[in-house]
Amino acid sequence: MERKTSSLSLFLFWTLASCGSGNKAIGADLDTGFDFHEMRDTDAEDIGWDGDLAEVDASEAKDAQEICVPSCDHVECGDDGCQGTCGQCPEGKICQLGKCVLKEGCIMGSKPWSKGAKIFVEATEQWGLKAIGAEGIRISVTDIDNDGFPDLIVRKSGAPSDFSEGGARNIWVLRNTGHKTFEDVTVASGLMKSRLDPMSSKGRPGEIVASADVDNDGDLDVYVAASKQTPSNEQETSELMINDGNGRFDFGPQDTPIRFSDVISVPAGVSFVDYDRDGFVDLWVTQGMPDNGTEPFQDRLFRNKGNLVFEDVTYSAGLMTFGWFSIQYMNEGKCNSWAWSSLACDLNNDGIPELLAASYGRFPNNLFRGEMVGDTVQYTNVSVASGYAYDDRMDWTDNESARCYCKLHPDAPDCEGVPPPQYIVCENDSDVFRWDHEYDREPFRLGGNSATTVCADIDNDGWFDLFTTEIVHWDVGKSSDPSEILLNTKDPQVRFVRPGNENTGILHDHATPFWDDGDMTAAVFDFDNDGWNDIYLGSSDYPGTRGYLFHQDAPLKFTSVPTADFFEHLRSHGVVAADFDRDGDIDIVVGHSWARCGGQYANDCYATQQIRFFENIYEKKGNFVGLKLEGGKNANRTAIGAVVEVTAGGTTQKQAVDGGHGHYGTQKDMVLVFGIGDSCSAQVKVIWPDKVRTTQEFALDSGSYYYVRQGEMPVAFKPGEKPWFKK
């Protein structure tokens, strides 16, 4: 049978096919060589088409000839209708209904601090601290009830407190309610109750505290260290206090070496650290000089074997030091430290923490490098080689007392050419008030009066640096080590260089030639969230001393912030920095010393030793990412020693979870906060403190806190939420 296709049929095929919805056009660009208006009476055969072609499958024709025309009218992002895009949103914005809008929790237009911008406002009274009356110079952050808000333990001295009404207080356990207030829970917590007389209203002595989950049950236990000047075991001692999960504490084992129950002990610093990465936090205790003593005691490392059992591994781990009997050994940093603080920090990125003890009295600081030897961790004393023991400024001839001695004894060794003193009276040997010519020319006597040492990656190069605090007197000269940055050289053997305060800008105000820098406490943190660490330096115990705040304007270049932009705090002794209200920026709490007030000294002390709270109100702050870590079955549950690297905006920052450090004990918030400037997301890497250094990486949006349990994905949470209780 003959079949014909009319010109009308062909026209209708093309016309109907081209009348689809959207932006589809069929045959629009097809050059047939024909005018459809002239072929109304033309049969298919007349144009050379096989009649069967007229019945070509419409879907095949559509696939072969359909062309998609993108449509991006009045939109700036998203799908163009043709499996393409109308554009990508810039950093910090997301596409919603074709428009780029800011991500929730993302701040744009941040700006690093500059002079004239207010950073902090005092909120001591608003947070309830004035009504509580908490006083002190030793301040530590903890979280006794595991609610995610930073609590405080504040100490005025190491003496026992009388908790009866009107009794003399020396310690406060302050719970952060989560509503921008603190409450005093010292008695209710049981942290300082007496072991010898549990029913007494008088508590135990205790000056140093450090928190960690010692038994890996999900809450923070607290070690309270107390000085013990006699070996008698019929007195209160240092104690490990075990948390019941609700912020109430009871005594750990009675028979444990960490109590020092039958020996003299003079702790000056305490750090929890999992030195062997077996999943149990160990204890590093540094010691000072006993009353009426002639030399300090050996620093101690106690290994946690599990089940609250500790063993002293000081000697077997290679940490033995010597008594003060050899000048050679003392110059080589091989003798007992005159400890004023402790620190544990991985300084060569091998996963094994180094152990440090900073020394008072211008004696060498001690640094022990850890390394795996077989299946155990062994320590090597690298105090001098590392550059931590003391600096290389050994010229003592500008010391006023040394000059006086040489003026009176011109034939004494090394006195030739030493100029006379400029400022002090020098008529007889009683005027030589700070100099021993036999010993004080030796390197071991030309260091610093070292207190707190802080571990932080100050220049964002991926290696932890150190910041030391030192007491320096005007008359001693440049040989006395100042507070300064020790820059990590990235040497696996652990080596530091000191760029010098004249280069970094960490400088004090000295109105006259007669000054005292009483630097003993410090905090390194990012107050404007620009991704670079800043420094608060507490100077105290002498007239005219105060707290200093330094902003890092460029790598290792600091500007002293005017007090009008932060706050004036005289005789600043004790400092912690944390995001107490969990709003994404760092607040600060400072203490006040009454040492050398009045009498022969100028009385610039406050009426009480009330701690002061300063809330961060900086308006141009950058974005942040916060992380609360929890170790898995092969790491300590507190994740002490875990290292977190955060990369955003081309900069990588690094922090570690702190187990306690510093002058008679301070501790950072275990919840880590990273400022990331204008970046609205960050790449995060967590290196867990287990045997194999398990690593996790993920991308996180800014403006939130995240709970990260080892081996699991991060869970975002808001202040007050506790996703860790669901595990």
C-alpha positions in Angstrom: 0.0 0.0 0.0 1.3 3.4 -0.9 1.7 5.8 2.0 2.1 9.5 1.6 2.8 12.3 4.2 1.3 15.6 3.4 3.1 18.9 3.8 0.6 19.7 6.5 1.6 16.7 8.5 5.2 17.6 8.3 4.5 21.2 9.3 2.4 20.0 12.2 5.3 17.7 13.3 7.8 20.5 13.4 5.4 23.0 14.9 4.1 20.8 17.7 7.6 19.5 18.5 8.8 23.1 19.0 5.9 24.1 21.3 7.2 22.4 24.4 7.4 24.0 27.8 10.5 25.7 29.4 13.4 26.8 27.2 13.3 23.9 24.7 13.5 24.6 20.9 13.5 21.8 18.4 14.7 22.3 14.9 15.4 25.9 15.6 18.9 25.7 14.1 18.2 23.0 11.6 18.9 24.2 8.0 16.7 22.0 5.8 17.1 24.0 2.7 13.3 24.2 2.4 10.7 26.8 3.0 7.9 25.1 4.9 5.4 27.7 3.5 6.2 26.5 0.0 5.8 22.8 0.6 2.2 22.7 1.7 1.3 20.6 -1.4 4.5 18.6 -1.4 4.4 14.9 -0.7 7.2 13.2 1.1 8.3 11.4 -2.0 8.6 14.8 -3.8 11.4 15.9 -1.5 13.2 12.6 -1.5 12.1 11.3 1.9 11.3 7.7 2.4 7.8 7.5 3.7 9.0 5.4 6.6 11.1 8.3 7.8 8.0 10.3 8.4 7.3 7.9 11.2 10.7 8.4 12.9 10.4 7.9 16.6 9.7 11.3 18.2 11.9 10.6 21.2 14.9 9.9 19.0 14.3 13.2 17.1 14.0 15.0 20.4 17.2 13.6 21.8 19.1 14.3 18.6 18.0 17.9 18.1 17.0 19.2 21.6 19.3 22.1 22.8 18.9 23.6 26.4 19.0 27.3 26.9 20.2 28.3 30.4 18.0 30.7 32.4 19.7 32.8 35.2 17.5 35.9 35.1 17.3 37.6 38.5 19.4 34.9 40.3 23.0 34.8 41.3 23.5 31.2 42.3 22.0 27.8 42.0 20.8 25.6 39.1 20.4 27.2 35.6 17.8 24.7 34.4 20.3 22.9 32.2 22.4 21.0 34.8 24.7 24.0 35.0 25.0 26.8 37.6 24.2 30.4 37.7 27.2 31.1 40.0 28.9 30.1 43.2 28.4 32.0 46.5 31.5 33.5 48.0 33.1 32.3 51.3 30.7 32.6 54.2 27.5 32.6 52.1 25.1 29.8 50.9 22.6 29.8 48.1 18.9 30.0 49.0 16.3 30.5 46.3 18.8 31.8 43.9 20.3 34.4 46.3 23.6 34.3 48.2 22.9 34.7 51.9 25.2 34.5 55.0 25.6 31.2 56.6 24.1 30.9 60.1 26.8 31.7 62.6 29.0 33.4 60.1 30.3 36.9 60.6 31.6 39.0 57.8 33.6 42.2 58.0 35.8 41.1 61.0 38.8 43.2 61.7 41.9 42.6 63.9 42.2 44.9 66.9 43.6 48.3 66.4 44.2 51.1 68.9 41.0 52.7 70.2 38.8 49.6 69.9 37.5 48.4 73.3 38.1 44.7 74.0 36.9 43.9 77.5 34.4 45.3 80.1 34.4 44.3 83.7 31.6 42.0 84.7 32.8 40.8 88.2 29.6 41.9 89.9 27.3 40.7 87.2 28.8 37.2 87.3 28.2 37.0 91.1 31.9 37.0 92.0 31.8 40.2 94.1 28.9 38.7 96.2 30.8 35.4 96.6 34.0 37.3 97.6 36.4 34.9 95.9 40.0 36.1 96.3 43.2 34.7 95.0 46.3 34.5 92.9 46.1 30.9 91.7 43.3 30.3 89.2 42.4 27.1 87.2 39.7 26.3 84.8 37.8 23.0 85.2 34.4 21.5 84.5 33.4 19.7 87.7 29.8 18.8 86.6 30.6 18.1 82.9 28.0 20.5 81.6 30.3 22.1 79.0 30.7 25.5 80.9 34.1 26.4 82.3 34.2 26.4 86.1 36.9 27.9 88.3 39.0 26.8 91.3 40.6 29.8 93.0 43.2 29.8 95.7 44.4 32.6 97.9 47.0 30.5 99.6 47.7 26.9 100.4 46.5 27.2 104.0 43.4 25.3 105.1 40.0 27.1 104.9 37.6 27.5 107.7 34.2 26.9 106.1 32.2 27.9 109.1 30.3 31.2 108.9 32.7 34.1 109.0 35.7 31.7 108.8 38.9 32.6 106.9 38.7 31.3 103.3 41.6 30.4 101.1 40.0 28.4 98.3 36.8 28.6 96.2 35.2 26.1 93.9 33.0 28.1 91.6 30.4 26.5 89.3 29.5 28.3 86.1 25.7 28.1 86.0 25.5 28.6 82.3 23.6 31.8 82.8 26.5 34.2 83.1 26.9 33.7 86.9 29.0 31.6 89.2 27.9 29.9 92.4 30.1 28.8 95.3 30.0 25.0 95.6 33.2 24.5 97.6 31.6 22.8 100.6 29.0 21.0 98.6 31.6 19.6 96.2 33.6 18.0 99.1 36.8 18.8 97.2 38.6 20.2 100.2 37.2 18.2 103.1 39.5 16.8 105.7 40.7 13.2 105.6 41.7 13.2 109.2 38.5 14.8 110.5 35.7 14.6 107.8 33.1 16.2 110.0 35.2 19.3 110.7 34.3 22.7 109.2 38.0 23.2 108.6 39.3 21.9 105.3 42.6 20.5 104.1 45.5 22.6 102.9 46.1 22.7 99.2 47.6 25.3 96.8 47.9 23.5 93.4 45.1 21.8 91.5 44.9 20.0 88.2 41.9 18.2 86.6 41.7 15.1 84.5 39.6 12.0 84.1 42.0 9.8 86.0 39.7 6.7 86.1 38.3 7.2 82.5 34.7 7.2 83.7 33.6 10.4 81.9 34.1 13.2 84.5 37.0 15.3 85.8 38.8 14.2 88.9 41.1 16.7 90.7 44.5 16.3 92.2 45.1 18.8 95.0 48.8 19.2 95.9 49.8 20.5 99.4 53.2 21.3 100.9 54.3 18.9 103.6 57.3 20.0 105.6 57.7 16.9 107.8 57.7 13.2 107.0 54.9 12.5 109.5 51.9 10.7 108.1 49.7 12.1 110.8 48.9 15.3 108.9 46.9 16.2 105.8 48.6 15.5 102.5 48.2 16.0 98.8 45.1 14.1 97.6 43.5 12.7 94.4 39.8 13.5 94.7 37.5 11.3 92.6 34.4 12.8 91.0 31.1 10.9 91.4 29.8 12.3 88.1 27.7 15.1 89.7 30.5 17.4 90.8 31.0 15.8 94.2 34.3 14.4 95.3 35.6 11.7 97.6 39.1 10.6 98.4 41.1 8.4 96.1 43.2 5.5 97.5 45.0 6.2 100.8 48.0 4.0 100.0 49.4 5.8 96.9 52.8 7.5 96.3 51.1 10.6 94.9 50.0 11.6 98.5 53.6 11.8 99.7 52.2 10.6 103.0 55.5 9.6 104.7 58.0 12.0 103.1 58.5 15.8 102.9 57.1 17.3 99.7 57.1 20.8 98.4 55.1 20.7 95.1 55.3 23.8 92.9 53.7 22.5 89.8 51.4 19.7 88.7 50.6 18.4 85.2 48.5 15.5 84.1 50.0 13.9 81.1 49.7 10.5 79.3 53.5 10.3 78.7 53.4 6.7 77.5 50.1 7.0 75.6 48.5 3.9 77.2 45.2 5.6 77.8 45.7 6.5 81.4 46.8 10.0 82.5 50.0 10.1 84.5 51.2 12.8 86.9 54.2 15.1 86.7 55.0 16.9 89.9 57.8 19.5 90.2 59.2 20.5 93.6 60.7 23.6 95.2 62.8 24.3 98.2 61.6 23.1 101.6 61.4 25.5 104.6 65.0 26.0 105.9 66.3 23.8 103.2 69.6 24.2 101.3 68.5 22.6 98.0 65.3 21.6 96.4 63.8 18.2 96.0 63.7 15.8 93.0 60.8 16.4 90.5 58.7 13.2 90.2 56.8 11.4 87.4 54.1 8.9 88.5 52.7 6.4 86.0 49.0 5.6 86.2 48.7 1.8 85.9 44.9 1.9 85.9 42.4 1.4 88.7 43.8 4.5 90.4 47.1 2.8 91.0 50.2 5.0 90.5 53.9 4.0 90.6 56.9 6.3 90.8 58.9 5.9 87.5 61.1 9.0 87.9 64.4 7.1 87.8 63.5 4.3 85.4 62.2 6.9 82.9 65.5 8.8 82.9 64.4 11.8 84.9 66.9 11.7 87.8 68.6 14.9 88.6 71.4 15.6 91.2 71.7 17.6 94.4 73.5 20.9 94.4 77.0 19.5 95.0 78.7 20.2 91.7 79.1 23.5 89.9 79.8 21.7 86.7 76.5 19.7 87.0 74.7 22.8 87.9 76.0 24.7 84.8 75.0 21.7 82.7 71.4 21.8 84.0 71.7 18.3 85.6 70.7 19.2 89.1 67.3 19.5 90.8 65.3 22.4 89.6 64.2 25.0 92.1 60.8 24.5 90.6 58.2 27.3 90.4 56.0 25.6 87.8 55.5 22.5 85.6 54.7 21.8 82.0 54.1 18.9 79.7 54.1 19.5 76.0 55.1 17.8 72.7 57.8 20.1 71.4 59.1 18.0 68.5 55.9 16.7 67.0 56.7 13.0 67.7 53.7 12.4 69.9 55.7 12.0 73.1 55.4 15.0 75.5 58.5 16.7 76.8 58.5 17.4 80.6 59.6 20.8 81.9 60.3 22.5 85.3 60.9 26.3 85.5 63.2 27.4 88.3 63.2 30.2 90.7 66.4 31.9 92.0 68.1 32.3 88.6 68.8 28.6 88.6 68.6 26.6 85.3 65.2 25.5 84.0 64.9 21.8 83.2 63.6 20.3 80.0 63.5 16.5 79.3 63.0 15.2 75.8 61.0 12.0 75.5 61.5 9.3 73.0 60.5 5.7 72.5 63.2 3.2 73.4 61.8 -0.3 72.6 58.4 -0.4 74.2 59.0 2.3 76.8 59.4 6.0 76.9 62.8 7.3 78.0 63.7 10.9 78.8 67.0 12.7 78.1 68.0 15.9 79.9 68.4 18.6 77.2 67.9 21.6 79.5 71.0 23.6 78.3 71.2 22.2 74.8 67.6 23.1 74.1 68.1 26.8 75.1 65.5 26.5 77.9 67.8 26.4 80.9 68.9 30.0 80.5 69.6 32.4 77.7 73.1 33.3 76.3 73.3 36.7 78.0 76.2 36.0 80.4 77.7 39.5 80.8 77.2 40.3 84.5 79.2 43.5 84.6 76.2 45.8 84.4 74.9 44.3 87.7 75.0 47.2 90.2 76.0 45.0 93.2 78.7 43.2 91.1 80.1 46.6 90.1 80.1 47.7 93.8 81.9 44.4 94.7 84.6 45.0 92.1 85.0 48.6 93.1 85.6 47.5 96.7 87.8 44.5 95.5 89.5 45.5 92.3 91.9 42.6 92.4 89.1 40.0 92.6 88.8 37.6 89.6 87.3 39.2 86.5 87.0 42.6 88.2 89.5 44.3 86.0 87.7 46.9 83.8 84.4 46.6 85.5 82.9 50.1 85.9 81.6 51.4 89.2 77.9 51.4 90.1 75.8 54.1 88.7 72.9 54.3 91.2 73.6 52.5 94.5 75.7 53.6 97.4 78.9 51.7 97.5 81.0 52.3 100.6 81.4 48.8 102.2 80.5 45.2 101.6 77.1 45.6 103.2 76.1 47.7 100.1 76.6 44.6 97.9 73.1 43.3 98.4 72.5 40.9 95.5 75.9 39.4 94.5 78.1 36.4 95.5 81.3 36.8 93.5 82.3 33.2 93.9 79.2 31.7 92.3 77.2 34.5 90.6 79.6 34.6 87.6 78.7 31.0 86.7 76.1 30.2 84.0 73.9 28.5 86.6 73.5 31.8 88.4 72.9 33.9 85.3 69.4 32.6 84.3 66.0 33.9 85.3 63.6 33.8 88.2 61.3 31.7 86.1 57.7 31.1 87.0 55.0 30.1 84.4 56.0 28.7 81.1 53.2 28.5 78.5 53.2 26.1 75.5 51.6 27.6 72.4 52.2 27.7 68.6 52.7 31.5 68.7 53.8 32.0 65.1 51.4 29.4 63.5 54.2 27.3 62.0 52.9 24.0 63.3 55.4 23.7 66.2 54.8 24.6 69.8 56.8 27.5 71.1 57.3 28.6 74.7 56.5 31.8 76.5 58.3 32.3 79.8 57.5 34.6 82.7 60.3 36.0 84.8 61.0 38.3 87.8 63.6 40.8 86.9 65.0 43.7 89.0 66.5 46.9 87.6 69.8 46.6 89.4 70.7 43.0 88.2 71.3 43.9 84.6 70.8 42.2 81.2 72.1 38.8 82.3 68.8 38.2 84.1 66.4 36.4 81.7 63.3 38.5 80.9 59.8 37.2 80.1 60.0 36.3 76.4 59.2 34.0 73.5 61.3 30.9 72.9 60.8 30.1 69.2 60.9 26.4 68.2 63.5 25.8 65.5 61.7 22.5 64.4 64.7 20.4 65.5 63.8 16.8 66.5 66.3 17.2 69.3 64.3 20.2 70.6 66.0 23.5 70.2 64.8 27.1 70.8 66.0 30.5 69.8 65.1 33.8 71.5 64.2 36.5 69.0 64.4 39.1 71.8 61.7 41.5 73.2 63.2 44.4 71.3 62.2 42.5 68.1 58.9 41.0 69.2 57.6 44.1 71.1 57.0 42.3 74.4 58.1 45.3 76.4 57.3 46.8 79.9 56.7 50.4 80.8 59.6 51.7 83.0 59.0 55.2 84.1 62.2 55.4 86.1 65.6 53.5 86.2 64.3 51.8 89.4 61.8 49.2 88.5 60.8 45.6 89.2 59.1 43.3 86.7 57.2 40.7 88.8 56.1 38.5 85.9 54.8 35.2 87.2 51.6 34.3 85.3 50.5 34.5 81.6 48.0 33.3 79.2 48.4 33.0 75.4 45.1 33.3 73.5 43.4 35.0 70.5 41.2 37.8 71.9 39.9 39.1 68.6 39.5 35.8 66.7 41.9 36.9 63.9 43.7 33.5 64.0 46.8 34.7 65.7 47.7 34.3 69.4 47.9 37.3 71.7 49.5 37.4 75.2 48.4 38.5 78.6 51.3 39.0 81.0 50.6 39.3 84.7 53.2 41.3 86.6 52.9 41.5 90.4 54.3 41.6 93.9 56.1 45.0 93.5 54.9 48.6 93.4 54.0 49.8 89.9 53.4 46.3 88.4 50.3 45.6 86.4 48.8 43.3 83.8 49.9 43.8 80.1 48.1 42.7 77.0 50.0 42.3 73.7 48.3 41.9 70.3 50.1 40.0 67.6 49.8 42.4 64.5 52.0 40.2 62.3 53.9 37.0 62.9 56.0 37.5 66.1 55.3 41.3 66.0 53.4 42.5 69.0 51.8 45.8 70.1 51.2 46.7 73.7 47.4 47.3 74.1 46.6 50.5 76.0 44.8 49.9 79.3 41.9 52.0 78.0 41.3 49.3 75.4 41.3 46.4 77.8 41.6 47.2 81.5 44.0 48.3 84.2 44.7 45.7 86.8 47.5 46.4 89.3 49.7 43.7 90.8 48.2 41.2 88.4 48.9 37.7 89.7 46.9 34.7 88.4 45.1 34.6 85.0 42.9 32.3 83.0 41.4 32.9 79.6 38.3 31.0 78.4 35.0 31.5 76.7 33.0 31.4 79.9 29.7 32.4 78.3 30.2 30.2 75.2 29.6 33.1 72.8 32.7 32.3 70.7 35.2 34.8 72.1 37.6 34.6 75.0 37.0 36.2 78.3 39.5 36.6 81.1 39.8 36.3 84.9 42.6 37.8 86.9 43.8 37.7 90.5 45.5 40.2 92.7 48.5 39.9 95.1 49.0 41.6 98.4 52.8 40.9 98.5 54.9 43.9 99.5 52.0 46.2 100.1 52.6 49.3 102.2 55.4 49.9 104.6 58.6 50.6 102.8 56.7 49.8 99.5 54.2 52.0 97.8 50.7 50.9 98.6 49.0 50.5 95.3 47.2 47.3 96.3 43.4 47.0 96.2 41.3 46.7 99.4 40.8 43.0 98.8 42.3 40.3 96.7 39.0 39.9 94.8 39.4 38.1 91.5 38.0 40.2 88.6 36.1 39.0 85.6 36.4 40.8 82.2 33.9 39.9 79.4 35.0 40.2 75.8 33.0 42.8 73.9 35.2 43.3 70.9 32.8 44.3 68.1 34.9 43.3 65.0 35.8 39.8 66.2 36.3 37.1 63.7 34.5 33.7 63.4 35.3 30.8 65.6 35.2 27.0 65.8 35.1 25.3 69.2 35.9 21.7 70.0 35.2 19.5 73.0 37.2 16.2 72.6 36.7 12.8 74.2 39.3 10.0 73.8 38.2 6.5 72.7 39.2 3.2 74.2 42.9 3.6 73.3 43.3 7.2 74.5 42.7 8.9 77.9 39.1 10.0 78.0 39.9 13.6 78.7 42.0 13.7 75.5 44.8 15.4 77.4 47.7 15.8 74.9 45.4 15.6 71.9 46.6 18.1 69.2 44.1 20.0 67.0 45.1 21.7 63.8 42.6 24.2 62.2 43.2 25.6 58.8 41.2 28.6 57.5 42.0 31.5 55.3 45.4 30.2 54.4 46.5 29.9 58.1 46.9 26.8 60.2 46.6 27.1 64.0 47.5 24.4 66.5 46.4 23.8 70.1 46.7 20.9 72.5 44.4 19.9 75.4 46.1 21.0 78.6 46.5 18.9 81.7 47.7 21.7 84.0 50.8 23.9 84.0 52.3 27.0 85.4 53.3 28.7 88.6 51.7 26.8 91.5 49.1 25.5 89.1 46.9 26.9 86.5 44.9 25.1 83.7 43.4 26.1 80.4 39.9 25.3 79.4 39.9 21.8 77.9 37.3 23.0 75.3 39.5 24.5 72.5 38.4 27.7 70.7 40.0 28.8 67.4 39.4 32.2 65.9 39.3 32.0 62.1 38.8 35.7 61.0 36.4 36.1 58.0 36.4 32.4 57.2 33.1 30.7 57.7 34.4 27.2 57.6 37.6 25.4 58.5 39.5 22.1 57.9 40.1 20.4 61.2 42.6 17.7 62.0 42.7 15.9 65.4 45.7 13.9 66.4 44.7 11.6 69.3 47.1 10.8 72.1 47.1 7.0 71.6 49.9 4.7 70.7 49.5 5.1 66.9 48.5 8.8 67.0 45.2 8.1 65.3 44.1 11.0 63.1 40.7 12.3 62.1 40.0 15.1 59.6 36.8 16.9 58.8 35.4 20.3 57.6 33.4 22.3 60.1 31.3 25.5 59.7 32.0 28.4 61.9 29.9 29.8 64.7 29.4 26.5 66.6 30.9 24.3 69.3 31.4 20.6 68.3 31.7 17.5 70.4 34.2 15.0 68.9 34.4 11.5 70.3 37.4 9.6 68.9 36.5 7.7 65.8 33.1 9.4 65.4 31.9 12.4 63.4 31.6 15.8 65.1 28.3 16.8 66.7 27.4 20.5 66.8 25.9 21.6 70.0 24.7 24.9 71.5 25.5 26.1 75.0 23.6 24.0 77.5 23.3 21.0 75.3 25.3 17.9 76.3 25.6 15.4 73.5 28.4 13.6 75.4 25.8 12.3 77.9 24.1 10.5 75.1 27.1 8.3 74.4 
